[in-house]
Amino acid sequence: MTEKIKVAVFRPYKFNIGQRILLKSGPRKGDWEVVGISESKVKLRCPISSRDFEWDRFCYFVEERDDIKWPTTD
């Protein structure tokens, strides 16, 4: 039997080219513009220096829900 408890749900974030993002923490914190996307990489441009950086995809959308059956079965 599964019970309903509060669970944090993570999904890879779907970037859009031209999107402006703000990373609130971590080594890449700050303002960025999305200038390139592939299956495994995201290329971001610093609006201050105009330098581009390409990294493995690292952002995830997070939501916390308290109506999830856990552990999941699918």
C-alpha positions in Angstrom: 0.0 0.0 0.0 1.3 3.5 -0.8 0.6 6.5 1.2 0.2 10.2 0.1 3.2 12.2 1.4 5.0 15.5 0.4 7.5 14.8 -2.4 9.8 17.2 -4.3 9.4 16.6 -8.1 12.3 17.3 -10.5 12.1 17.6 -14.3 14.7 18.8 -16.7 14.0 22.4 -17.6 12.9 23.0 -21.2 15.0 26.0 -22.3 14.0 28.3 -25.2 16.5 30.2 -27.3 16.3 33.9 -26.5 15.0 33.2 -23.0 16.4 35.3 -20.2 17.0 33.4 -17.0 18.2 34.2 -13.4 20.1 31.5 -11.5 19.7 32.3 -7.9 22.6 30.2 -6.5 25.5 28.0 -7.4 28.7 28.6 -9.4 26.7 30.0 -12.4 24.5 32.3 -10.4 23.4 35.5 -12.1 21.7 36.7 -15.3 22.0 34.8 -18.5 20.5 34.6 -22.0 19.9 31.2 -23.6 21.6 31.3 -27.1 21.9 27.6 -27.9 20.3 24.3 -27.0 21.1 20.6 -27.8 20.0 17.3 -26.4 22.8 17.4 -23.8 24.1 21.0 -23.7 22.9 24.5 -23.1 24.8 27.6 -24.3 24.3 30.7 -22.2 25.5 34.3 -22.8 26.5 36.7 -20.0 24.7 40.0 -20.7 27.6 41.9 -19.0 30.6 40.5 -20.9 28.7 39.1 -23.9 30.8 35.9 -23.5 29.1 32.6 -24.3 29.5 29.5 -22.1 28.3 26.0 -23.0 27.5 23.5 -20.2 25.8 20.1 -19.8 22.2 20.7 -19.1 22.0 21.4 -15.4 18.7 23.2 -14.6 15.6 21.4 -13.3 12.2 22.7 -12.6 11.1 21.9 -9.1 7.7 21.7 -7.5 6.7 20.4 -4.1 3.5 18.5 -3.9 1.7 16.9 -1.1 -0.7 14.8 -3.1 1.7 12.3 -4.6 1.6 8.6 -3.9 5.1 7.5 -2.9 6.9 5.4 -3.8 5.8 5.7 -7.4 5.0 2.6 -9.4 5.7 4.0 -12.9 
